[in-house]
Structures are given as C-alpha cells and as structure tokens.
Amino acid sequence: MRLLIDGNNLAWQSYHALPELSFDRKRTEVAFGFLYRVISLAEKFKTDRFAFFWDSDSWRRKELYAGYKSNREGSKPEDPGVHIARQQIKKLREDIITSMGFKNNFWIDGYEADDLIAYIAKGKREESYIIVSTDNDLLQLLDHNVRIYDTRKRVIIDLPWLFDNKKVTQSQWAEVKALAGCQSDAVPGISGVGEVTAIKYVRGEKIGEKVKSKIHCSQKTLELTRRLVRLPFGGMDNKDYGKVLKLREDEFDRRDFLTTFDRYRFISFFKNFKKWDGIFFKKRRIYKINWRRS
C-alpha cells in the first residue's frame, strides 16, 4: 500500500492549524505541520511508502476557461501570512521532501496535484493506494484498490462509502461536479443546479421540469465543465508523463532525516525520533546533535 499525498492540500491545513513558528528569522510552521502529519500518517497506516504531488504555479485549465480559480486571485493585496505560507510550500516541494530522501516527489508545469494523483491512480495498478486529501474532486478516482483518507473528517472513503453517502458511483461523481460546478475553483456549473439536484439528475430521479430544461439547454456549458472537473486534465495521456510520474522505491538514510530536522531546528522530531525510526528504519541508533545558535 502506498499513500498518495495531495501536498498543497496537506500544507495549507498546517498553515491554518498552527501558530507562527520560526528559526533563524524564517517561518517554519507549515513545514513543521506538514512533516508532523507525514509521521502521523506513517504510524496510522503502518507504511513508509509515500508519494507527494504538488500543484503547478500555473494552470492549463485557465487556458480553457479564463475564470478558473479567479476567486483566488482577488483585487486585494495578498495577506503577508499567505505569501509566507506559499514560500514554505515551495521549500517543502523543492527542498525538504527530497533532502529527506523521498524519491517520489512530483509536480508538472500546468497541472495540479489532483491530475498527477489521477494519472497514478488510473494507471497500471500494481499496488493499492490511499489518497490523502480533503478535496472531493478526487472521489471520482475511487476503485477497488483506491481509497481516500479525509484528514479533516478523519475517515477512510471507499466505494461503499461513496454510494452510502452520495448515492452515486465514482464515474457518476464527475458528472455531478460538472453539473453543480465547484465553488472553490470557480467552475460555473449549470445555473440553479446544486449537488443534491445534480445527484438526482444523474440517478435518473425526478427533478423540476424547469431545471431539467435548463440542463438540456446548457450543453455547451456542460461540455466545458466536464473538461474542467475530469481527472486527469486533458493532455496527461502523453507518454512522456509516464516517464516523469514513475514511482520508485525509497532508500532512506537516518542522516538525511536528522540533517533536515537540524537545518530547521525541529527539536521535537529529535526528541521523538523513535517514531520516525520505527517506521522508516529497521535498526535503531541514537544520534547527538549540537544545535546551531540563532
């Protein structure tokens, strides 16, 4: 079993959950919270098999629909805290994860973490996966060997859960999202159609004639939203992406973990290193670190 981590999703949870932390005049709360969640997930699922996926800084979907995620751009200056969080996420993506020895750390220009996760989850399945995210777009990826762990609700979501709670299959869920749209990504959907109505429609249940007529008359919009919400986004079938998104086996070294913790002065990880040691390493050994002074 391997955990597929929606990196940005998990990092922003850390930003909202933790107070400011810093070392050497640099903020570290997002990085600390992220790694704290990594070891918690490793313990929960008894695995050291991780793959991390990150959003690109640009989105190809915006080429298709200019309003995509326009709700995140805003006319107001970005909050300084958000800007600092983005810097920490970039540091996680481009330095911290790889410096610890995790070999499966992916981002591709123009695509989002959801797309890369979908590419893996829908590909040649030689193992089972648990996707770690709170993004319900990913429900369309559920399968007999693909589950989702919602870190906010702390529940594991599988195919029976989806049908029990939403009354649709994973393939129908993508159509529900296309009809209802996605407020968080500013995907329009069909005017007047929410999730409940969309579910009734895809199940063939009775809905108001006025709403049904509106859906039938909005096929052009529906064609657009289907392309926007479907995972992975068009173009990911390129064979070159298969070379980039090739999962490899990790070969961890304690020194890489300890050196990274030292660089950011994550003292609590040293004090509780037996947690990391018990999951990621077979033999245990005690290290002493002389802390740098800030």
C-alpha positions as a Markdown table, in Angstrom:
| # | Residue | x | y | z |
|---|---|---|---|---|
| 1 | Met | 0.0 | 0.0 | 0.0 |
| 2 | Arg | 1.2 | 3.5 | -0.9 |
| 3 | Leu | 0.0 | 6.9 | 0.4 |
| 4 | Leu | -0.5 | 9.4 | -2.4 |
| 5 | Ile | -0.2 | 12.8 | -0.7 |
| 6 | Asp | -2.0 | 15.9 | -2.0 |
| 7 | Gly | 0.9 | 18.2 | -1.0 |
| 8 | Asn | -0.7 | 21.6 | -1.2 |
| 9 | Asn | -3.9 | 20.4 | 0.5 |
| 10 | Leu | -1.9 | 19.0 | 3.4 |
| 11 | Ala | 0.4 | 22.0 | 3.6 |
| 12 | Trp | -2.5 | 24.6 | 3.7 |
| 13 | Gln | -4.1 | 22.6 | 6.6 |
| 14 | Ser | -0.9 | 23.1 | 8.5 |
| 15 | Tyr | -0.9 | 26.8 | 7.8 |
| 16 | His | -4.5 | 27.1 | 9.2 |
| 17 | Ala | -3.9 | 24.9 | 12.2 |
| 18 | Leu | -0.6 | 26.1 | 13.7 |
| 19 | Pro | 0.6 | 29.4 | 15.2 |
| 20 | Glu | 3.7 | 31.1 | 13.8 |
| 21 | Leu | 6.9 | 29.2 | 14.2 |
| 22 | Ser | 10.3 | 30.4 | 13.1 |
| 23 | Phe | 14.0 | 29.6 | 13.1 |
| 24 | Asp | 16.8 | 31.9 | 12.1 |
| 25 | Arg | 14.2 | 34.5 | 11.2 |
| 26 | Lys | 12.5 | 32.2 | 8.7 |
| 27 | Arg | 8.9 | 30.9 | 9.3 |
| 28 | Thr | 8.6 | 27.1 | 9.6 |
| 29 | Glu | 5.1 | 26.3 | 10.9 |
| 30 | Val | 3.9 | 25.0 | 7.5 |
| 31 | Ala | 6.9 | 22.7 | 7.0 |
| 32 | Phe | 6.7 | 21.5 | 10.6 |
| 33 | Gly | 3.0 | 20.8 | 10.5 |
| 34 | Phe | 3.4 | 19.0 | 7.2 |
| 35 | Leu | 6.1 | 16.7 | 8.5 |
| 36 | Tyr | 4.1 | 16.1 | 11.7 |
| 37 | Arg | 1.3 | 14.9 | 9.5 |
| 38 | Val | 3.6 | 12.7 | 7.5 |
| 39 | Ile | 4.8 | 10.8 | 10.6 |
| 40 | Ser | 1.2 | 10.6 | 11.9 |
| 41 | Leu | 0.1 | 9.1 | 8.6 |
| 42 | Ala | 3.0 | 6.7 | 8.6 |
| 43 | Glu | 2.1 | 5.5 | 12.0 |
| 44 | Lys | -1.6 | 5.3 | 11.3 |
| 45 | Phe | -1.2 | 3.2 | 8.1 |
| 46 | Lys | 2.0 | 1.4 | 9.1 |
| 47 | Thr | 3.8 | 2.3 | 6.0 |
| 48 | Asp | 6.9 | 4.2 | 4.8 |
| 49 | Arg | 5.6 | 4.2 | 1.1 |
| 50 | Phe | 4.8 | 7.8 | 0.2 |
| 51 | Ala | 4.4 | 9.7 | -3.0 |
| 52 | Phe | 4.0 | 13.5 | -2.9 |
| 53 | Phe | 2.2 | 15.6 | -5.5 |
| 54 | Trp | 2.1 | 19.3 | -5.9 |
| 55 | Asp | 0.2 | 22.0 | -7.8 |
| 56 | Ser | 2.0 | 23.8 | -10.6 |
| 57 | Asp | 2.3 | 27.6 | -10.2 |
| 58 | Ser | 0.2 | 27.9 | -13.4 |
| 59 | Trp | -2.9 | 26.0 | -14.6 |
| 60 | Arg | -3.6 | 24.7 | -18.1 |
| 61 | Arg | -7.3 | 24.8 | -17.2 |
| 62 | Lys | -7.1 | 28.6 | -17.2 |
| 63 | Glu | -6.3 | 28.4 | -20.9 |
| 64 | Leu | -9.6 | 26.6 | -21.4 |
| 65 | Tyr | -11.6 | 28.8 | -19.1 |
| 66 | Ala | -10.2 | 32.2 | -18.0 |
| 67 | Gly | -12.4 | 32.3 | -14.9 |
| 68 | Tyr | -10.8 | 29.2 | -13.5 |
| 69 | Lys | -9.9 | 29.8 | -9.8 |
| 70 | Ser | -10.5 | 33.5 | -10.4 |
| 71 | Asn | -11.9 | 33.6 | -6.8 |
| 72 | Arg | -8.4 | 33.1 | -5.5 |
| 73 | Glu | -6.8 | 35.9 | -7.5 |
| 74 | Gly | -8.8 | 38.8 | -6.0 |
| 75 | Ser | -8.2 | 42.5 | -6.3 |
| 76 | Lys | -6.9 | 42.9 | -2.7 |
| 77 | Pro | -3.2 | 42.6 | -1.9 |
| 78 | Glu | -2.3 | 39.1 | -0.8 |
| 79 | Asp | -2.2 | 38.6 | 3.0 |
| 80 | Pro | 1.5 | 38.6 | 4.1 |
| 81 | Gly | 0.9 | 35.3 | 6.0 |
| 82 | Val | -0.4 | 33.6 | 2.9 |
| 83 | His | 2.7 | 34.8 | 1.0 |
| 84 | Ile | 5.0 | 33.4 | 3.6 |
| 85 | Ala | 3.0 | 30.1 | 3.6 |
| 86 | Arg | 3.5 | 29.9 | -0.2 |
| 87 | Gln | 7.2 | 30.3 | 0.3 |
| 88 | Gln | 7.2 | 27.4 | 2.8 |
| 89 | Ile | 5.2 | 25.2 | 0.5 |
| 90 | Lys | 7.8 | 25.9 | -2.3 |
| 91 | Lys | 10.6 | 25.0 | 0.2 |
| 92 | Leu | 8.8 | 21.7 | 1.1 |
| 93 | Arg | 8.2 | 20.9 | -2.6 |
| 94 | Glu | 11.7 | 21.7 | -3.9 |
| 95 | Asp | 14.0 | 21.0 | -0.9 |
| 96 | Ile | 12.7 | 19.4 | 2.3 |
| 97 | Ile | 11.0 | 16.4 | 0.9 |
| 98 | Thr | 13.8 | 15.5 | -1.4 |
| 99 | Ser | 16.5 | 16.2 | 1.2 |
| 100 | Met | 14.9 | 13.6 | 3.5 |
| 101 | Gly | 15.4 | 11.0 | 0.7 |
| 102 | Phe | 11.8 | 10.7 | -0.6 |
| 103 | Lys | 12.2 | 9.9 | -4.2 |
| 104 | Asn | 8.6 | 10.2 | -5.3 |
| 105 | Asn | 8.0 | 13.9 | -5.2 |
| 106 | Phe | 6.2 | 15.3 | -8.3 |
| 107 | Trp | 5.0 | 18.4 | -10.0 |
| 108 | Ile | 4.5 | 19.2 | -13.6 |
| 109 | Asp | 4.1 | 22.7 | -15.2 |
| 110 | Gly | 0.4 | 23.4 | -15.9 |
| 111 | Tyr | -1.1 | 20.6 | -13.9 |
| 112 | Glu | -2.4 | 20.3 | -10.4 |
| 113 | Ala | -1.7 | 17.6 | -7.8 |
| 114 | Asp | -5.2 | 16.1 | -8.5 |
| 115 | Asp | -4.1 | 15.5 | -12.1 |
| 116 | Leu | -0.9 | 13.8 | -11.2 |
| 117 | Ile | -2.6 | 11.6 | -8.5 |
| 118 | Ala | -5.2 | 10.7 | -11.0 |
| 119 | Tyr | -2.6 | 9.6 | -13.5 |
| 120 | Ile | -1.1 | 7.2 | -11.0 |
| 121 | Ala | -4.4 | 6.0 | -9.6 |
| 122 | Lys | -5.9 | 5.3 | -13.0 |
| 123 | Gly | -2.7 | 3.8 | -14.4 |
| 124 | Lys | -1.2 | 0.3 | -14.1 |
| 125 | Arg | -2.3 | -0.7 | -10.6 |
| 126 | Glu | 0.3 | -3.0 | -9.2 |
| 127 | Glu | -0.4 | -1.9 | -5.6 |
| 128 | Ser | -3.2 | -0.4 | -3.6 |
| 129 | Tyr | -3.3 | 3.4 | -2.9 |
| 130 | Ile | -4.7 | 5.7 | -0.3 |
| 131 | Ile | -5.1 | 9.2 | -1.5 |
| 132 | Val | -4.6 | 11.7 | 1.4 |
| 133 | Ser | -6.7 | 14.9 | 0.7 |
| 134 | Thr | -9.9 | 16.7 | 1.7 |
| 135 | Asp | -10.6 | 17.6 | -2.0 |
| 136 | Asn | -13.9 | 15.9 | -3.0 |
| 137 | Asp | -13.0 | 16.1 | -6.7 |
| 138 | Leu | -10.9 | 13.1 | -6.0 |
| 139 | Leu | -13.9 | 10.9 | -5.3 |
| 140 | Gln | -14.1 | 10.1 | -9.0 |
| 141 | Leu | -10.8 | 8.2 | -8.6 |
| 142 | Leu | -12.2 | 5.6 | -6.1 |
| 143 | Asp | -11.8 | 2.0 | -7.1 |
| 144 | His | -11.4 | -1.4 | -5.5 |
| 145 | Asn | -7.8 | -0.7 | -4.7 |
| 146 | Val | -8.0 | 3.2 | -4.5 |
| 147 | Arg | -9.3 | 4.8 | -1.3 |
| 148 | Ile | -9.2 | 8.3 | 0.1 |
| 149 | Tyr | -8.3 | 9.4 | 3.6 |
| 150 | Asp | -10.0 | 12.7 | 4.5 |
| 151 | Thr | -7.7 | 14.3 | 7.0 |
| 152 | Arg | -10.3 | 16.7 | 8.2 |
| 153 | Lys | -13.1 | 14.2 | 8.8 |
| 154 | Arg | -10.6 | 11.5 | 9.7 |
| 155 | Val | -12.4 | 8.9 | 7.7 |
| 156 | Ile | -11.4 | 6.5 | 5.0 |
| 157 | Ile | -13.6 | 6.8 | 2.0 |
| 158 | Asp | -14.1 | 3.9 | -0.4 |
| 159 | Leu | -16.7 | 2.9 | -3.0 |
| 160 | Pro | -19.4 | 1.7 | -0.5 |
| 161 | Trp | -18.9 | 4.9 | 1.5 |
| 162 | Leu | -19.5 | 7.0 | -1.7 |
| 163 | Phe | -22.7 | 5.2 | -2.6 |
| 164 | Asp | -24.0 | 5.2 | 1.0 |
| 165 | Asn | -23.3 | 8.9 | 1.5 |
| 166 | Lys | -23.8 | 10.3 | -2.0 |
| 167 | Lys | -25.9 | 7.7 | -3.7 |
| 168 | Val | -23.7 | 7.7 | -6.9 |
| 169 | Thr | -20.8 | 5.7 | -8.3 |
| 170 | Gln | -17.3 | 7.2 | -8.8 |
| 171 | Ser | -17.9 | 7.7 | -12.5 |
| 172 | Gln | -21.2 | 9.5 | -11.8 |
| 173 | Trp | -19.5 | 11.8 | -9.3 |
| 174 | Ala | -17.5 | 13.5 | -12.1 |
| 175 | Glu | -20.8 | 14.3 | -13.8 |
| 176 | Val | -22.3 | 15.6 | -10.6 |
| 177 | Lys | -19.3 | 18.0 | -10.3 |
| 178 | Ala | -19.8 | 19.1 | -13.9 |
| 179 | Leu | -23.4 | 19.8 | -13.4 |
| 180 | Ala | -23.1 | 21.5 | -10.0 |
| 181 | Gly | -19.8 | 23.2 | -10.6 |
| 182 | Cys | -17.1 | 23.8 | -8.0 |
| 183 | Gln | -17.2 | 26.9 | -5.9 |
| 184 | Ser | -13.7 | 26.6 | -4.6 |
| 185 | Asp | -12.3 | 26.5 | -8.1 |
| 186 | Ala | -14.8 | 29.0 | -9.6 |
| 187 | Val | -16.1 | 26.3 | -12.0 |
| 188 | Pro | -19.5 | 27.6 | -13.1 |
| 189 | Gly | -21.7 | 24.5 | -13.4 |
| 190 | Ile | -25.3 | 24.9 | -14.5 |
| 191 | Ser | -27.2 | 27.9 | -13.0 |
| 192 | Gly | -29.6 | 26.7 | -10.3 |
| 193 | Val | -28.2 | 23.2 | -10.1 |
| 194 | Gly | -26.6 | 22.2 | -6.8 |
| 195 | Glu | -25.1 | 19.0 | -5.7 |
| 196 | Val | -28.4 | 17.4 | -4.5 |
| 197 | Thr | -30.2 | 18.2 | -7.7 |
| 198 | Ala | -27.2 | 17.0 | -9.8 |
| 199 | Ile | -27.2 | 13.7 | -7.9 |
| 200 | Lys | -30.9 | 13.2 | -8.6 |
| 201 | Tyr | -30.4 | 14.0 | -12.3 |
| 202 | Val | -27.5 | 11.5 | -12.8 |
| 203 | Arg | -29.5 | 8.9 | -11.0 |
| 204 | Gly | -32.5 | 9.4 | -13.3 |
| 205 | Glu | -34.7 | 10.6 | -10.5 |
| 206 | Lys | -37.5 | 13.2 | -10.9 |
| 207 | Ile | -36.4 | 16.9 | -10.8 |
| 208 | Gly | -38.3 | 20.0 | -11.8 |
| 209 | Glu | -39.1 | 20.4 | -15.5 |
| 210 | Lys | -37.7 | 23.9 | -15.5 |
| 211 | Val | -34.3 | 22.7 | -14.1 |
| 212 | Lys | -34.3 | 19.7 | -16.5 |
| 213 | Ser | -34.9 | 22.1 | -19.4 |
| 214 | Lys | -32.1 | 24.4 | -18.2 |
| 215 | Ile | -29.7 | 21.4 | -18.2 |
| 216 | His | -30.7 | 20.3 | -21.7 |
| 217 | Cys | -30.2 | 23.9 | -23.0 |
| 218 | Ser | -26.8 | 24.2 | -21.4 |
| 219 | Gln | -24.9 | 21.5 | -23.2 |
| 220 | Lys | -22.1 | 23.9 | -24.2 |
| 221 | Thr | -21.5 | 24.9 | -20.6 |
| 222 | Leu | -21.7 | 21.3 | -19.5 |
| 223 | Glu | -19.1 | 20.2 | -22.1 |
| 224 | Leu | -16.8 | 22.9 | -20.7 |
| 225 | Thr | -17.3 | 21.9 | -17.1 |
| 226 | Arg | -16.8 | 18.2 | -17.8 |
| 227 | Arg | -13.4 | 19.0 | -19.2 |
| 228 | Leu | -12.6 | 21.2 | -16.2 |
| 229 | Val | -13.5 | 18.7 | -13.5 |
| 230 | Arg | -12.5 | 15.5 | -15.1 |
| 231 | Leu | -9.3 | 13.9 | -13.7 |
| 232 | Pro | -6.7 | 13.9 | -15.0 |
| 233 | Phe | -7.0 | 17.1 | -17.2 |
| 234 | Gly | -6.7 | 16.6 | -21.0 |
| 235 | Gly | -3.1 | 16.1 | -22.2 |
| 236 | Met | -1.9 | 13.8 | -19.4 |
| 237 | Asp | -2.1 | 10.8 | -21.7 |
| 238 | Asn | 1.2 | 12.0 | -23.2 |
| 239 | Lys | 3.7 | 9.1 | -22.9 |
| 240 | Asp | 6.4 | 11.5 | -21.7 |
| 241 | Tyr | 4.4 | 12.0 | -18.4 |
| 242 | Gly | 4.7 | 8.3 | -17.7 |
| 243 | Lys | 8.5 | 8.7 | -17.6 |
| 244 | Val | 8.2 | 11.6 | -15.2 |
| 245 | Leu | 5.5 | 10.1 | -13.0 |
| 246 | Lys | 7.2 | 6.8 | -12.4 |
| 247 | Leu | 7.1 | 5.5 | -8.9 |
| 248 | Arg | 10.4 | 4.4 | -7.4 |
| 249 | Glu | 11.3 | 2.6 | -4.1 |
| 250 | Asp | 12.8 | 4.9 | -1.5 |
| 251 | Glu | 16.2 | 4.2 | 0.2 |
| 252 | Phe | 16.1 | 6.2 | 3.4 |
| 253 | Asp | 19.2 | 7.3 | 5.4 |
| 254 | Arg | 18.8 | 8.4 | 9.0 |
| 255 | Arg | 21.4 | 11.2 | 8.4 |
| 256 | Asp | 19.2 | 12.8 | 5.7 |
| 257 | Phe | 16.2 | 13.0 | 8.1 |
| 258 | Leu | 18.3 | 14.2 | 11.0 |
| 259 | Thr | 20.2 | 16.8 | 9.0 |
| 260 | Thr | 16.9 | 18.2 | 7.6 |
| 261 | Phe | 15.5 | 18.4 | 11.2 |
| 262 | Asp | 18.6 | 20.1 | 12.3 |
| 263 | Arg | 18.5 | 22.7 | 9.5 |
| 264 | Tyr | 15.1 | 23.8 | 10.5 |
| 265 | Arg | 15.5 | 23.1 | 14.2 |
| 266 | Phe | 12.6 | 20.8 | 14.5 |
| 267 | Ile | 13.6 | 19.8 | 18.0 |
| 268 | Ser | 10.5 | 17.7 | 18.8 |
| 269 | Phe | 11.3 | 15.4 | 15.9 |
| 270 | Phe | 14.6 | 14.7 | 17.5 |
| 271 | Lys | 13.1 | 14.1 | 20.9 |
| 272 | Asn | 10.6 | 11.7 | 19.4 |
| 273 | Phe | 12.8 | 10.2 | 16.7 |
| 274 | Lys | 11.9 | 6.7 | 17.7 |
| 275 | Lys | 8.6 | 7.3 | 15.9 |
| 276 | Trp | 10.4 | 8.0 | 12.6 |
| 277 | Asp | 13.0 | 5.3 | 13.4 |
| 278 | Gly | 10.3 | 2.7 | 14.0 |
| 279 | Ile | 8.6 | 3.4 | 10.6 |
| 280 | Phe | 11.4 | 4.4 | 8.2 |
| 281 | Phe | 14.4 | 2.4 | 9.5 |
| 282 | Lys | 15.0 | -1.1 | 10.7 |
| 283 | Lys | 17.9 | -0.7 | 13.0 |
| 284 | Arg | 17.9 | 1.9 | 15.7 |
| 285 | Arg | 20.8 | 4.2 | 16.7 |
| 286 | Ile | 21.0 | 7.3 | 18.9 |
| 287 | Tyr | 22.4 | 10.5 | 17.4 |
| 288 | Lys | 23.5 | 13.5 | 19.3 |
| 289 | Ile | 23.2 | 16.9 | 17.6 |
| 290 | Asn | 24.9 | 20.2 | 18.6 |
| 291 | Trp | 22.3 | 22.8 | 17.8 |
| 292 | Arg | 23.3 | 25.9 | 15.9 |
| 293 | Arg | 22.7 | 29.2 | 17.7 |
| 294 | Ser | 20.3 | 31.6 | 16.0 |
